[in-house]
């Protein structure tokens, strides 16, 4: 009784909706299920991605990335049952291997290998199938892989800020010291020249009196033995007769010499 009811429901659908339902059903039939082994891989494990419900294969292409499969996201291509070698793509790490059943083997998986994996199969004699699976590789401790970029922790960020401030202060201090040293070196020759031109400073204080000791004329003896310049002159000394004669004789000789000249 269930079959007639289902057929009646399908017959009641409008033709456009019926074609859409059939197309989605066929598309779902082409989508492959990919089995991940082990189910929760960790860093260092050998991980296998195996497509199920396959027929004879002619070519297998594996891709990694969120965008549409193309040459830039291809990991490798291999050809089961043929003598053609495996061809590595742009996303190959050298740790991927292909098997005849379409399986992708990822050796020594790493957290960076996490992401979306897609497979495209070409069947014999014709036809194609596609599938995809998201792989999450945890590290050895079982935590999820870190994002591509994460902001640094608060203590680490604060440490970098303090270090930058200290380095800036040291550089500013060194620059200021160098500028001051150069200015002092330039001013040193002028200071020396000014020191040579300045007179020597006397050790005498400015408050001390500067004077010269001079002898008083009252204390100095005058010719003739008179020490008092204001008093009367001394009387002439009476010479003896011999001295008078000698004085007259010397005067006569001097007069005679002048006459002869």
C-alpha positions as CSV (number, residue, x, y, z in Angstrom):
1,X,0.0,0.0,0.0
2,X,3.0,2.3,0.6
3,X,4.1,2.2,-3.1
4,X,0.9,3.5,-4.6
5,X,0.9,6.4,-2.1
6,X,4.5,7.3,-3.1
7,X,3.6,7.1,-6.7
8,X,0.5,9.2,-6.2
9,X,2.6,11.9,-4.5
10,X,5.2,11.9,-7.3
11,X,2.4,12.1,-9.9
12,X,0.9,15.1,-8.0
13,X,4.2,17.1,-8.2
14,X,4.5,19.6,-11.1
15,X,6.8,18.6,-13.9
16,X,9.6,21.2,-13.1
17,X,9.8,20.0,-9.5
18,X,9.8,16.4,-10.6
19,X,12.8,17.0,-12.9
20,X,14.6,18.8,-10.1
21,X,14.0,15.9,-7.7
22,X,15.3,13.4,-10.2
23,X,18.5,15.5,-10.8
24,X,19.2,15.8,-7.1
25,X,18.8,12.0,-6.7
26,X,21.2,11.3,-9.6
27,X,23.7,13.8,-8.2
28,X,23.5,12.2,-4.8
29,X,24.1,8.8,-6.3
30,X,27.3,10.1,-7.9
31,X,28.7,11.4,-4.6
32,X,31.2,9.0,-3.1
33,X,31.6,8.2,0.6
34,X,35.3,8.5,1.7
35,X,36.3,6.5,4.7
36,X,39.1,8.0,7.0
37,X,41.3,5.6,8.9
38,X,42.0,6.1,11.8
39,X,38.8,7.9,12.5
40,X,40.6,10.5,14.8
41,X,44.1,10.7,13.4
42,X,46.9,12.3,15.4
43,X,50.2,13.7,14.4
44,X,52.6,11.0,13.2
45,X,49.9,8.5,12.1
46,X,49.6,7.1,8.6
47,X,46.1,8.2,7.4
48,X,44.2,6.5,4.6
49,X,41.3,8.1,2.6
50,X,39.4,5.3,0.9
51,X,36.5,5.9,-1.6
52,X,33.8,3.2,-1.3
53,X,31.5,1.5,-3.9
54,X,33.9,1.7,-6.8
55,X,34.1,-0.1,-10.1
56,X,37.1,-0.5,-12.4
57,X,39.2,2.6,-12.3
58,X,41.0,4.3,-15.2
59,X,42.4,7.5,-13.4
60,X,42.3,8.9,-9.8
61,X,42.9,12.5,-9.0
62,X,43.2,13.8,-5.4
63,X,42.8,17.5,-4.5
64,X,43.2,19.5,-1.3
65,X,41.6,22.9,-0.6
66,X,38.3,24.7,-0.2
67,X,38.1,26.0,-3.8
68,X,37.1,24.2,-6.9
69,X,39.4,21.3,-7.9
70,X,42.0,22.5,-10.4
71,X,45.7,22.2,-11.1
72,X,46.7,24.5,-8.2
73,X,45.0,22.3,-5.6
74,X,45.9,18.9,-7.1
75,X,47.9,16.6,-4.8
76,X,48.5,13.7,-7.1
77,X,47.2,11.6,-10.0
78,X,47.7,7.9,-10.6
79,X,46.5,5.3,-13.0
80,X,45.4,1.9,-11.5
81,X,46.3,-1.1,-13.6
82,X,48.6,0.8,-16.0
83,X,52.3,1.2,-16.2
84,X,52.2,5.0,-16.0
85,X,53.9,6.4,-12.9
86,X,52.2,8.5,-10.2
87,X,52.2,12.3,-11.0
88,X,52.6,14.7,-8.0
89,X,50.7,18.0,-8.1
90,X,51.3,21.5,-6.7
91,X,49.9,20.5,-3.3
92,X,52.0,17.4,-2.9
93,X,54.2,17.2,0.2
94,X,56.1,14.1,-0.9
95,X,54.3,12.0,1.8
96,X,51.2,11.0,-0.3
97,X,50.9,7.7,-2.0
98,X,48.1,6.3,-4.2
99,X,46.8,2.7,-4.3
100,X,45.1,0.7,-7.0
101,X,41.7,1.0,-5.2
102,X,41.8,4.8,-5.3
103,X,43.0,5.2,-1.7
104,X,45.1,8.1,-0.8
105,X,47.8,7.3,1.9
106,X,49.1,10.2,3.9
107,X,52.3,9.2,5.7
108,X,53.3,10.8,9.0
109,X,50.3,13.1,9.1
110,X,50.8,16.6,10.6
111,X,48.3,19.1,12.0
112,X,49.0,21.3,8.9
113,X,47.6,18.5,6.7
114,X,44.1,19.2,8.0
115,X,41.5,20.4,5.5
116,X,39.1,19.4,2.8
117,X,40.1,16.6,0.5
118,X,38.4,15.9,-2.9
119,X,38.7,12.9,-5.2
120,X,37.7,12.6,-8.9
121,X,37.5,9.1,-10.4
122,X,37.3,8.1,-14.0
123,X,35.7,4.7,-14.5
124,X,36.0,2.0,-17.0
125,X,34.7,1.9,-19.7
126,X,33.3,5.4,-19.1
127,X,31.8,7.6,-16.4
128,X,33.1,9.5,-13.5
129,X,32.5,9.8,-9.7
130,X,33.4,12.4,-7.2
131,X,33.7,12.5,-3.4
132,X,35.1,14.7,-0.6
133,X,35.9,14.4,3.1
134,X,37.2,16.8,5.7
135,X,40.3,15.7,7.6
136,X,41.3,16.9,11.0
137,X,44.7,15.9,12.3
138,X,45.2,16.5,16.0
139,X,48.7,16.9,17.6
140,X,50.2,14.4,19.9
141,X,48.5,15.8,23.0
142,X,45.1,15.5,21.3
143,X,44.4,19.2,20.8
144,X,43.2,20.7,17.6
145,X,45.7,22.2,15.3
146,X,46.2,26.0,15.8
147,X,44.9,28.4,13.2
148,X,47.1,29.8,10.5
149,X,47.5,33.0,12.6
150,X,46.6,33.7,16.2
151,X,47.2,36.8,18.2
152,X,49.9,36.5,20.8
153,X,49.0,35.9,24.4
154,X,48.6,39.0,26.6
155,X,51.8,38.5,28.7
156,X,53.9,37.9,25.6
157,X,52.5,40.9,23.9
158,X,53.1,43.1,27.0
159,X,56.7,41.8,27.2
160,X,57.3,42.8,23.6
161,X,55.9,46.3,24.3
162,X,58.1,46.8,27.4
163,X,61.2,45.6,25.5
164,X,60.4,48.0,22.6
165,X,60.1,50.9,25.1
166,X,63.4,50.1,26.8
167,X,65.2,49.8,23.5
168,X,63.8,53.2,22.4
169,X,64.8,54.8,25.7
170,X,68.4,53.4,25.4
171,X,68.7,54.7,21.8
172,X,67.4,58.1,22.7
173,X,69.8,58.4,25.6
174,X,72.8,57.3,23.5
175,X,71.9,59.8,20.8
176,X,71.5,62.6,23.3
177,X,74.9,61.8,24.9
178,X,76.6,61.8,21.5
179,X,75.1,65.2,20.6
180,X,76.2,66.7,23.9
181,X,79.7,65.3,23.6
182,X,80.1,66.8,20.1
183,X,78.9,70.2,21.3
184,X,81.4,70.2,24.2
185,X,84.2,69.2,21.9
186,X,83.4,72.1,19.6
187,X,83.2,74.6,22.4
188,X,86.5,73.4,24.1
189,X,88.9,75.3,21.7
190,X,87.1,78.6,22.2
191,X,87.2,78.2,26.0
192,X,90.9,77.6,25.9
193,X,91.5,80.8,23.8
194,X,89.4,82.9,26.1
195,X,91.4,81.6,29.1
196,X,94.7,82.6,27.5
197,X,93.5,86.2,26.8
198,X,92.1,86.8,30.3
199,X,94.6,88.4,32.7
200,X,95.7,86.5,35.8
201,X,93.5,87.1,38.7
202,X,95.3,88.5,41.7
203,X,95.1,86.8,45.1
204,X,94.5,90.1,46.8
205,X,90.9,90.7,47.9
206,X,89.0,93.6,46.4
207,X,88.4,95.0,49.8
208,X,92.1,95.5,50.6
209,X,93.6,99.0,50.1
210,X,96.2,99.4,47.4
211,X,98.8,102.0,48.2
212,X,102.6,102.7,47.8
213,X,104.8,103.5,50.7
214,X,106.7,106.7,50.1
215,X,109.3,108.4,52.3
216,X,108.3,111.6,53.9
217,X,110.4,114.6,52.9
218,X,110.5,115.7,56.5
219,X,112.4,112.6,57.5
220,X,115.0,112.7,54.7
221,X,118.3,114.6,55.6
222,X,119.1,117.7,53.5
223,X,122.6,118.7,52.3
224,X,124.6,120.3,55.0
225,X,123.0,118.1,57.8
226,X,119.8,120.2,58.1
227,X,116.8,117.9,58.5
228,X,114.3,120.7,58.8
229,X,113.4,122.3,55.4
230,X,111.3,125.0,57.0
231,X,114.0,126.2,59.4
232,X,116.8,128.8,58.7
233,X,119.8,127.5,56.7
234,X,123.0,126.5,58.4
235,X,125.7,129.2,58.6
236,X,128.7,128.8,56.2
237,X,131.6,126.8,57.5
238,X,134.8,128.7,58.0
239,X,137.6,127.1,56.0
240,X,141.2,127.1,57.2
241,X,143.8,129.3,55.3
242,X,145.5,126.3,53.5
243,X,142.2,125.2,52.0
244,X,141.4,128.7,50.9
245,X,144.8,129.0,49.1
246,X,144.3,125.7,47.4
247,X,140.8,126.7,46.3
248,X,142.1,130.0,44.8
249,X,144.9,128.2,43.1
250,X,142.6,125.7,41.4
251,X,140.4,128.6,40.3
252,X,143.3,130.4,38.8
253,X,144.5,127.3,36.9
254,X,141.0,126.8,35.4
255,X,140.9,130.4,34.3
256,X,144.3,130.2,32.7
257,X,143.3,127.0,30.8
258,X,140.2,128.8,29.5
259,X,142.3,131.7,28.2
260,X,144.6,129.4,26.4
261,X,141.7,127.8,24.6
